[in-house]
Amino acid sequence: MIKVLIVDDQPLIRDGLATLLGLRPELTVVGTAGDGKEAFEKVKEHEPDIVLMDIRMPGTNGVEGAGLISKHTAETKVLMLTTFKDHELIFEALDEGASGYLLKDMSTDTIVQAIMTVHSGGIVLPPNITSQMLRELKKTREYETESFAEPPEELRELTEREIEVLRKLGLGLSNKEISGHLFITEGTVKNHVSNIISKLGIRDRTQAAIFAVRYGITTFD
């Protein structure tokens, strides 16, 4: 059974999620918290598998909370709850170690599936929403006369196929989805992902996805 901690500054949302998720046989809600600092203390107390955390909260927000939790425990994963307008904060949270995000208006089934995905070692970056957010982020940076950061030299070590896989990671696609898009086996995708992580000197596939976003590698249809 997956142990979940729910973090939101609004009691109605916090308690509502606790009630809904507590009804699912695959989950057990071990506690709730009102901000990122309290979440960190509850993580030390309850050792949850997943923290489902709002990104905007007074006091210690979700980005700061994700950083605290990720820096002090490798066992607990953080999944952010957010809105479409929070795209800047979302990428900050991912950079702090969060394993993905969900919009607050998503269904309970979607939230449960996301929790299970993160618990099994995956990341949750809803492809359609992520691509829209990237467009908005790109527009914002262009408006501010800023471009995406200059890619590091390590990027040149990637093959064309690895670049293609990196683009798909930037949209949150799973190995299975990437294999379908690129017409290669899941095992081959896994090897490419391992090579990407090694060549870029990053921690995991979440950081690879952030890399793709930060350096404008993800392309749009």
ABEGO torsion letter per residue (X at the ends): XBBBBBBBABAAAAAAAAAAAAABAABBBAEBBABAAAAAAAAAAAGBABBBBBABBBEBBAAAAAAAAAAABAABBBBBBBBAAAAAAAAAAAAAGBAEBBBAABBAAAAAAAAAAAAAGBBBBBAAAAAAAAAAAAAAAAAAGBBBBBBBAAAAABBAAAAAAAAAAAAGBBAAAAAAAAGBBAAAAAAAAAAAAAAAGBABAAAAAAAAAAAGABBBX
